[in-house]
Each structure stands twice: as structure tokens, then as C-alpha cells.
Amino acid sequence: MRQYPKIVRARKRRIERRLAGQMTDRGRPVLAGRNIHYEMSAKTQGIGTGGMGAFHLLSQRIGLVKALDERLDLLKVHLPYHESDHVLSMAYNILAGGQRLEDMELLRQDAAFLDALGASRIPDPTTAGDFTRRFDAKDIGRLMDAINEGRERVWRCQEKGWMAEAFIEMDGTMAPTLGACKGGMDVSYKGVWGYHPLIVTLANTKEVLYLVNRPGNVPSHADSAIWIDRAIALVKPHAGRVTLRGDTDFSLTKHFDRWSETVDFVFGMDACKGLVQRAEALPQSAWKPLKRPAKYTVQTEPRERPENIKEPIVVAREFTNVKLVDEQVARMRYKPTKCHKTYDLVILRKNLSVEKGEAVLFDEIRYFFYITTRTDLTPAEVVAQANDRCNQENVIEQLKNGVNAMRVPVNDLLSNWAYMVIAALAWNLKAWFALTMPDPEKSGVVLKMEFRRFLNTFVRLPCQIIRQGRRIVYRLLGYNAWMSDFLRTWEAIRRLAPA
């Protein structure tokens, strides 16, 4: 019986009345509990991650479980685990709040958690680590293809025209390690030992499309064109228009002509001597002031700006201080050496004042270059597009410190690559859950949520697990402001036709 809307409304009213009560000094702290006792239930069992059932049902409905078992052939016999059991157990460990493989043992010892997933057991951490060591590069490619099968099912369930313009972004990041025996590790130009994975993401939904592990001394752009091509092939059928965005490392000019046939791009270009000379040769009439839009719109009343604590210290101690005076933009046509076509080159000129203490030392001009096929955008809009790519750094930060995908827990490059892809699956499940939400506005909010907040909101729900015949009942015991949205999303997942 669908009684939860009434229960949710009642709980919401109760908590609102409680929090809106008159605030008076009662003469003692609010946290006043003293006579606290612990008891252990003999029969009733519960878990603190009651949202897990929705994610497992989502994995089944979008065909992820089936795709993993069909595409991966890593186990000669299934005693008792299948490939999907290993992959999902590691991903669910992260969704349950685990930060390392060893945390799987806590879930493995939790009978209620096993009952919640309909499992007799799940792999222990050692077995999970051994599983990652079975992968070679082709197997990891098949793993990402299986994940993309589920991803495309989620995309096909969206409303028509939901992704009118897709933005594919790519960047490299360091996955450092203090270990001395990690196979395939190397030292970066910054002196950091570890790996240097390439991450290709979809800016619209924050999803990780492809993740490629590489030694620490490999440059960001190495072999990236292969994975960019695969990302284009994945996204293009679902988007009206596709734009590639990347920094100067990804200005792979030998691929520009080929890419421009099917997609658009906005890439940064190195401020080499030749481009700077071209910029300096432009007439003054070619330059227009750059007016950047406000970072956000004030919803209530403007607040008084806080006092700048840093600036007086910089001046008093006579640190070198670079201040922005103004910005101008210009546009010109440019044909890179390895291209047969010409493209728009947008130039950003920054007028900077270099100061020391209260004295102005000199003015400095710096140039930034962006090459693009987007002739429909003004120079200011091209600069804004290029700057928007910086939001990918937030996704990478979440992968590193929210999901802990870059923890490199196993012993060589390939096994750690497999673990990174599986850990990124937990992040993608967050995005797919958001895309399944019936309310588009709430979906947008959840897509932008940090991973830990998402877990606290939708996964860490205290819940009683009841086995009734052929049903597994999750009886939610707690409440938060997103409970109604969680339950509506769960119903939307249930209505998905099994893949």
C-alpha cells in the first residue's frame, strides 16, 4: 500500500514544529541526554545504508548487472561469485561510505546488509584485490563498455531533447602514492611518484565517461585522442550538438580537421612567441572590453562584503602582488601548422599591475589564446566557455577525495586502473540516480551535490530489513528533507522496464 506520502508529510510537520519552537534558556545544555543504555535486538535487524536497495535495483533495471556478466570473462568458474558481484560489491562499498578495500569486511560481517541485497555473502577485501589483478587492458575496456551500456539506457529514458548540447571535457591528474612497489608507477615533472590517469567527463551530468591509468611521467595529452574519439561516439547519438573542451595540453592540432567534421571544440592554446606577435600586431580597434557576468544572482538582500584580511598583510610585508586592471578580447582567423582549415582564435589580453607593498613596480600584459569552431559565440562567450571547463576540477576533486578512486590500493598499473574505473562507477551511479528523479529541478541540484553529502542524504538512511516471502522490504526509520524525493525516485526506478 502506498502510504509513505502521508507518513513523510506527518514527519515533516513534526520536525518543523520541533525546530520552530520558542527558543528559551532552559538553564542546561540542549544536548542533555544522560541515562543512556545500549541493548541488542535478538531478532530485528537494520542497516544504516537503507538507500542501497534503490541503487541495486537501478543497476538491475538499466542492464548493468547483465552487461558486466556478458562482457567480462575473468572467472573460469563461479564459486560462487560472478563478475558483476565483484564489481558491484566494490562500488557499493564506496556508496556505503567505505574509503578503502578493507572496509568491505565490515559489510561482509553485516547480516542485515547481506539480506538487503539478497546475498548469502560478498567477496572479502583480499578476494576483491585478487579480482582486480585479473584485468588486462582489453578487459578494462570491456568493463567501461559494460558501464556505458547501462549509461546509455539511462540516457534513453530521458525526455527528448534533454541534452541539446553536450560538453565533453578531458584532463589529467596525479594519483600519488608513497608505496615503492607499485608496478607501472613513475615520477612526474613535479617530483611526485604515482600514476597520471586521464579523465574524460560529460560536463552536463558530471559523469565519468572514460578513465585511463598511466605512469606518473606521461604527459596529460598522451594517447588522449583515442579516448576522446570513443567519448564522441558514445555521446553523439544522444546530443544535438557536441563540444569538446580542454586546456592547452589537449590542443591536438593534427586532429582538429577530423574533429571539426562532427563536433565543435574550444581548446586553450599555448602563448607561444608567434601567437603573441600576432596579438600585438592587431589594431586597437580589434580589442573590446571583456565584461564578465556576475558569479551568482543575489536571491535575498545584498550582504556587506567582509573585510579583506589578506590584502593588508600582503602590502605590509611587501610581497609581490599582481592585480588585474582590465581585460580585453579580440578575434582573428588562424590556421595551425598541422591543419588544412582555418579556425577562430580568440585572444584574451589581461592588463596587470605588479606591486610590492604600496609601490607599483610595472604594468604587465599577458595573453591567453583559445582556438574554436564556435563561430556562433562572441569572443566573450568563448572565454566563458573555456573558463567553464574549470568546473571539471571539482569532479576530479570528488573522485580523489570523495570517492577515493585514486587511492591506488592494489599492486600494479592495470589492477589500479580497474579499481579506479569501478570506484568511478559509484560516482556515475550518483549521476544516474539524479537523472532518474521525476523533478528536473531537484535532479539538477543532486547532480551538483558533493559525494559525501549525497551519501548522507540518499544512502545513509536507517532502515529495518524484512524478508517477506519473495520480497525484501526496506522499512525506513529516519527522516530528512529529501525523503519524499528519494521515494519518488525509487518508484521511477521500479517502473523502468528490465533490460
Secondary structure, 3 states (H helix, E strand, C coil): CCCHHHHHHHHHHHHHHHHCCCCCCCCCCCCCCCCCCCCCCCCCCEECCCCHHHHHHHHHHCCHHHHHHHHCCCCCCCCCCCHHHHHHHHHHHHHCCCCCHHHHHHHHCCHHHHHHCCCCCCCCHHHHHHHHCCCCHHHHHHHHHHHHHHHHHHHHCCCCCCCCEEEEEEEECCEECCCCCCCCCEECCCCCEEECCEEEEECCCCEEEEEECCECCCCCCCCHHHHHHHHHHHHHHHCCEEEEEECHHHCCHHHHHHHHCCCEEEEEECCCHHHHHHHHHCCHHHCEECCCCCCCCCCCCCCCCCCCCHHHHHHHCCCEEEEEEEEEEEEEEECCCCCCCCEEEEEEEEEEEEEECCEEEEEEEEEEEEEECCCCCCHHHHHHHHHHHHHHHHHHHHHHHHCCCCCCCCCCHHHHHHHHHHHHHHHHHHHHHHHHCCCHHHHHHHHCCCHHHHHHHHHCCCEEEEEECCEEEEEECCCCCCHHHHHHHHHHHHHCCCC
